[in-house]
Amino acid sequence: MENNNGLKVLFWLLLICCCLPLVTAPMALTAGIAYGIILGNPWSKATSVWSRRLLQASVVGLGFGMNMPELLKTGKDAFVYTAISIVFTMAVGLLLGKAFKIPQRTSTLISFGSAICGGSAIAAMAPVIKAESEEIGVALATVFTLNSVALIIFPPIGHLLDMAQRQFGLWSALAIHDTSSVVGAAAAYGTAALAVGTTVKLTRALWIMPAALIAAWVSKSEGKVKFPMFILGFILAAVIKTALPQLDMVWNPLNAIAKQSLVVTLFLIGSGLTREVIGRTGVKPLAQGVLLWIAVSVTSGFAIISGWIS
C-alpha cells in the first residue's frame, strides 16, 4: 500500500513539474514513458480520458496563435494531398491486413486510425463497423505505441534530413497518426513547424466524418458517426484572434498556456504506454501498423523533400 502511495505521489510531482515552462515536450514525453513502462500507471483509465480532454482544449487554445488568412491558405493547400494520403494509407493498410491474416475489423481500425487521426478516427469508425472492445483495444494500442515512438524519433530525423520548419510540419502532419503526437513532434521542432503541422493535421482530421459516412454507407451500418468538435473550436479561436488583434495581450497568454498544457498532455500520454498495453498489442497488428507507418512516412517524406508537396 505504501509503495502504491509513493508511486501516486511521484506521478503528481512529475505532472506538476510539466506545468513549468522550463519543461519541454520531449522531456515530458520521456518522463511519462519511463514512468509508465518502469512503474506502471496507477490511473490508466483516468489518464486516457483526461489526456484526450486536455489535448482538445490545448488545440483550441493554439488557435489563438494562428492567423486566419494563413490558416485558410495552408488548409486549402493541404486538402488535396491529405485526401491522397488517406486513400494511399487505407489501401496499403488493408492489403497488409490481408497479407498478415489479421481479422478484418481490427485491420480496418488500424488502417483508418493510421490514415486520418489515430484514436479519434478509431473511435469514430468502431461503431460503424460494429467492432468489439478487444478489437478496438488492439487497434488503439498499436496506433498509440507508434505515436509515442514518432514523438521521439521524428524531430531528430527531421534535423538529420535538414528539413525546413514548414517541411517538417507537413511531414509530421501527414505521417504521424494522432493529433497530440503531431503537435508534440512539431512543437519540439519549432514554432513555424507547429503552426503548419497543427493546421494540416486538423485538415486531415476533417476527413473523419466523410470517410466514416462512406464506410457506413458501404457496410449499410446504422452506427452513429461523431465529428470532433475541437476542430471547430480551433477555427473559432483563430477567427477571434484575427478579428480582434488589439486584444493580443489576452490571446498571447492563452496561446502560451495551451502550448504548456500540451506538455502536460504528452506526459499523460507517455504514462499510458505501460507493459500491459505493449503486451496487448500483439505481433501481427503491430507489424501491420509499423510497416504501414514506414510506407507512409517514407513516401510522404520523399514527396516533401522532392518538392512535390509544399
C-alpha positions as CSV (number, residue, x, y, z in Angstrom):
1,M,0.0,0.0,0.0
2,E,2.8,2.4,1.0
3,N,4.6,1.7,-2.2
4,N,1.5,2.3,-4.3
5,N,1.0,5.7,-2.5
6,G,4.6,6.6,-3.3
7,L,4.0,5.9,-7.0
8,K,1.0,8.1,-6.9
9,V,2.9,11.0,-5.2
10,L,5.7,10.6,-7.8
11,F,3.1,10.8,-10.6
12,W,1.7,14.0,-9.3
13,L,5.1,15.6,-8.7
14,L,6.1,14.8,-12.3
15,L,2.7,16.1,-13.6
16,I,3.2,19.4,-11.6
17,C,6.7,19.8,-13.0
18,C,5.3,19.5,-16.5
19,C,3.3,22.7,-15.9
20,L,6.6,24.6,-15.6
21,P,7.8,26.5,-18.7
22,L,11.3,25.0,-18.3
23,V,10.0,21.5,-19.0
24,T,9.8,20.8,-22.8
25,A,7.6,18.5,-24.8
26,P,10.3,15.8,-25.3
27,M,11.2,15.9,-21.6
28,A,7.6,15.4,-20.5
29,L,7.1,12.6,-23.0
30,T,10.3,10.8,-21.9
31,A,9.3,11.1,-18.3
32,G,5.8,9.8,-19.0
33,I,7.0,6.8,-21.0
34,A,9.7,5.9,-18.4
35,Y,7.1,6.1,-15.6
36,G,4.5,4.0,-17.5
37,I,6.9,1.2,-18.5
38,I,9.0,1.0,-15.4
39,L,6.5,1.7,-12.6
40,G,3.1,1.3,-14.3
41,N,0.3,3.9,-14.4
42,P,-1.9,3.8,-11.3
43,W,-4.7,5.7,-13.1
44,S,-4.5,4.3,-16.6
45,K,-8.2,4.8,-17.5
46,A,-8.4,8.3,-16.0
47,T,-5.2,9.3,-17.7
48,S,-6.6,8.2,-21.0
49,V,-9.8,10.3,-20.6
50,W,-8.0,13.4,-19.3
51,S,-5.2,13.4,-21.8
52,R,-7.9,13.4,-24.6
53,R,-9.8,16.2,-23.0
54,L,-6.7,18.3,-22.3
55,L,-5.5,17.7,-25.8
56,Q,-8.7,19.0,-27.3
57,A,-8.7,22.1,-25.0
58,S,-5.0,22.7,-25.9
59,V,-5.7,22.5,-29.6
60,V,-8.5,25.1,-29.3
61,G,-6.0,27.3,-27.4
62,L,-3.4,27.0,-30.2
63,G,-6.0,28.7,-32.4
64,F,-5.3,32.0,-30.5
65,G,-1.8,31.9,-32.0
66,M,-3.0,31.5,-35.6
67,N,-3.7,34.0,-38.4
68,M,-6.9,33.1,-40.2
69,P,-5.8,34.0,-43.8
70,E,-2.6,31.9,-43.4
71,L,-4.7,29.1,-41.8
72,L,-7.1,29.1,-44.8
73,K,-4.3,29.1,-47.3
74,T,-2.5,26.2,-45.5
75,G,-5.7,24.3,-45.2
76,K,-6.7,24.8,-48.8
77,D,-3.3,23.6,-50.0
78,A,-3.5,20.6,-47.7
79,F,-6.9,19.5,-48.7
80,V,-5.9,17.6,-51.9
81,Y,-2.7,15.9,-50.6
82,T,-4.3,14.9,-47.3
83,A,-7.0,13.2,-49.4
84,I,-4.4,11.4,-51.5
85,S,-2.5,10.4,-48.4
86,I,-5.7,8.9,-46.7
87,V,-6.6,6.8,-49.8
88,F,-3.0,5.6,-50.1
89,T,-2.8,4.7,-46.4
90,M,-6.1,2.9,-46.3
91,A,-5.3,0.8,-49.4
92,V,-1.8,-0.2,-48.2
93,G,-3.1,-0.9,-44.7
94,L,-5.9,-3.2,-45.8
95,L,-3.5,-5.1,-48.1
96,L,-1.1,-5.6,-45.2
97,G,-4.0,-6.7,-43.1
98,K,-4.9,-9.4,-45.6
99,A,-1.2,-10.4,-46.0
100,F,-0.9,-10.9,-42.3
101,K,-4.3,-12.5,-42.0
102,I,-5.4,-10.0,-39.4
103,P,-9.2,-10.0,-38.5
104,Q,-10.9,-7.6,-40.9
105,R,-12.3,-5.2,-38.3
106,T,-9.0,-5.0,-36.5
107,S,-7.2,-4.3,-39.7
108,T,-9.8,-1.7,-40.8
109,L,-9.5,0.2,-37.5
110,I,-5.6,0.2,-37.6
111,S,-5.7,1.4,-41.3
112,F,-8.4,4.1,-40.6
113,G,-6.5,5.3,-37.5
114,S,-3.2,5.5,-39.4
115,A,-4.9,7.2,-42.3
116,I,-6.7,10.0,-40.5
117,C,-6.5,10.8,-36.9
118,G,-5.3,8.0,-34.7
119,G,-7.5,7.3,-31.7
120,S,-10.2,9.8,-32.7
121,A,-10.6,8.1,-36.1
122,I,-10.7,4.6,-34.5
123,A,-13.4,5.8,-32.0
124,A,-15.4,7.2,-34.9
125,M,-15.1,4.1,-37.1
126,A,-15.6,1.5,-34.4
127,P,-19.5,1.8,-34.1
128,V,-19.8,2.0,-37.9
129,I,-18.2,-1.5,-38.4
130,K,-19.5,-2.8,-35.0
131,A,-16.1,-3.6,-33.7
132,E,-15.7,-5.4,-30.4
133,S,-14.0,-3.8,-27.4
134,E,-11.0,-6.1,-27.8
135,E,-10.6,-5.2,-31.4
136,I,-10.8,-1.5,-30.5
137,G,-8.2,-2.0,-27.8
138,V,-5.7,-3.7,-30.1
139,A,-6.1,-1.0,-32.7
140,L,-5.7,1.8,-30.1
141,A,-2.7,0.1,-28.5
142,T,-1.0,-0.3,-31.9
143,V,-1.5,3.3,-33.0
144,F,-0.7,4.6,-29.6
145,T,2.6,2.8,-29.4
146,L,3.6,4.1,-32.8
147,N,2.6,7.6,-31.8
148,S,4.8,7.5,-28.8
149,V,7.8,6.3,-30.9
150,A,7.1,9.0,-33.5
151,L,7.3,11.8,-30.9
152,I,10.8,10.6,-30.0
153,I,12.3,9.9,-33.4
154,F,10.7,12.3,-35.9
155,P,12.4,15.5,-34.7
156,P,15.9,14.0,-34.9
157,I,15.2,12.5,-38.3
158,G,13.9,15.9,-39.5
159,H,17.1,17.6,-38.4
160,L,19.2,14.7,-40.0
161,L,17.4,15.3,-43.3
162,D,17.8,19.1,-42.9
163,M,14.1,19.7,-43.2
164,A,12.9,23.3,-43.1
165,Q,10.2,24.2,-40.5
166,R,7.4,24.0,-43.0
167,Q,8.6,20.8,-44.5
168,F,8.8,19.1,-41.1
169,G,5.3,20.5,-40.1
170,L,3.9,18.9,-43.3
171,W,5.7,15.6,-42.8
172,S,4.6,15.2,-39.2
173,A,1.0,16.1,-40.1
174,L,0.9,13.5,-42.9
175,A,3.0,10.7,-41.4
176,I,2.1,10.7,-37.7
177,H,-1.3,9.3,-36.6
178,D,-2.6,11.2,-33.6
179,T,-3.1,15.0,-33.3
180,S,-1.3,15.0,-30.0
181,S,1.8,13.4,-31.4
182,V,1.8,15.6,-34.5
183,V,1.6,18.7,-32.2
184,G,4.2,17.4,-29.8
185,A,6.7,16.5,-32.5
186,A,6.2,19.8,-34.4
187,A,6.4,21.8,-31.1
188,A,9.8,20.2,-30.4
189,Y,11.0,21.1,-33.9
190,G,10.0,24.8,-33.9
191,T,7.2,27.4,-33.8
192,A,6.7,27.5,-37.6
193,A,6.6,23.7,-37.8
194,L,3.9,23.7,-35.0
195,A,1.7,26.2,-36.9
196,V,1.9,24.2,-40.2
197,G,1.7,20.8,-38.5
198,T,-1.4,21.7,-36.5
199,T,-3.3,23.2,-39.4
200,V,-2.5,20.4,-41.9
201,K,-3.3,17.7,-39.2
202,L,-6.7,19.3,-38.5
203,T,-7.4,19.5,-42.2
204,R,-6.6,15.8,-42.3
205,A,-8.9,15.1,-39.3
206,L,-11.8,16.8,-41.2
207,W,-11.9,13.6,-43.3
208,I,-13.1,11.6,-40.3
209,M,-16.7,12.5,-41.0
210,P,-17.0,11.8,-44.8
211,A,-14.8,8.7,-44.6
212,A,-16.8,7.2,-41.8
213,L,-20.1,8.0,-43.5
214,I,-18.8,6.4,-46.7
215,A,-17.9,3.3,-44.7
216,A,-21.3,3.3,-43.0
217,W,-23.0,3.5,-46.5
218,V,-20.9,0.7,-47.9
219,S,-21.4,-1.6,-44.9
220,K,-25.1,-0.5,-44.5
221,S,-24.4,0.2,-40.9
222,E,-26.7,2.2,-38.6
223,G,-23.8,3.2,-36.3
224,K,-23.5,6.9,-35.4
225,V,-20.6,9.0,-36.6
226,K,-19.3,11.7,-34.2
227,F,-17.5,14.8,-35.5
228,P,-14.5,16.0,-33.4
229,M,-15.9,19.4,-32.2
230,F,-12.5,20.7,-31.0
231,I,-11.6,21.3,-34.6
232,L,-14.4,23.9,-34.9
233,G,-13.1,25.4,-31.6
234,F,-9.6,25.8,-33.1
235,I,-11.0,27.6,-36.1
236,L,-13.3,29.8,-34.0
237,A,-10.3,30.8,-31.8
238,A,-8.3,31.7,-34.9
239,V,-11.2,33.8,-36.2
240,I,-11.5,35.7,-32.9
241,K,-7.8,36.3,-32.8
242,T,-7.6,37.6,-36.3
243,A,-10.7,39.8,-35.9
244,L,-9.5,41.3,-32.6
245,P,-5.7,41.8,-32.9
246,Q,-5.9,44.7,-30.4
247,L,-6.5,42.1,-27.7
248,D,-3.3,40.2,-28.3
249,M,-2.4,40.8,-24.7
250,V,-5.2,38.3,-24.0
251,W,-4.7,35.9,-26.9
252,N,-0.9,35.5,-26.4
253,P,-1.1,34.3,-22.8
254,L,-4.0,31.9,-23.8
255,N,-1.8,30.5,-26.6
256,A,1.2,30.1,-24.2
257,I,-1.0,28.3,-21.7
258,A,-2.2,26.0,-24.5
259,K,1.4,25.2,-25.5
260,Q,2.3,24.3,-21.9
261,S,-0.8,22.2,-21.4
262,L,0.3,20.2,-24.4
263,V,3.5,19.4,-22.5
264,V,1.3,18.1,-19.6
265,T,-0.8,16.1,-22.2
266,L,2.4,14.5,-23.6
267,F,3.3,13.3,-20.1
268,L,-0.1,11.8,-19.6
269,I,0.0,10.1,-23.0
270,G,3.5,8.7,-22.3
271,S,2.5,7.4,-18.9
272,G,-0.3,5.4,-20.6
273,L,2.3,3.3,-22.5
274,T,2.6,0.5,-20.0
275,R,4.0,-3.0,-20.4
276,E,0.4,-4.3,-20.4
277,V,-0.5,-2.0,-23.3
278,I,2.5,-3.1,-25.3
279,G,1.8,-6.8,-24.5
280,R,-1.9,-6.4,-25.6
281,T,-0.9,-5.1,-29.0
282,G,0.2,-8.4,-30.4
283,V,2.8,-9.1,-33.1
284,K,0.7,-9.2,-36.3
285,P,-1.3,-6.0,-35.7
286,L,1.9,-4.2,-34.6
287,A,3.7,-5.5,-37.7
288,Q,0.8,-4.1,-39.9
289,G,1.0,-0.8,-38.1
290,V,4.7,-0.5,-38.3
291,L,5.0,-1.4,-42.0
292,L,2.1,0.9,-42.9
293,W,3.7,3.7,-40.9
294,I,7.1,3.2,-42.6
295,A,5.4,3.2,-46.0
296,V,3.5,6.4,-45.3
297,S,6.5,8.1,-43.6
298,V,9.0,7.3,-46.4
299,T,6.5,8.2,-49.2
300,S,5.4,11.5,-47.8
301,G,8.9,12.5,-46.7
302,F,10.3,11.8,-50.1
303,A,7.4,13.8,-51.7
304,I,8.0,16.8,-49.4
305,I,11.8,16.8,-49.8
306,S,11.4,16.4,-53.6
307,G,9.1,19.4,-53.7
308,W,6.0,17.5,-54.9
309,I,4.3,18.6,-51.7
310,S,5.0,22.1,-50.4
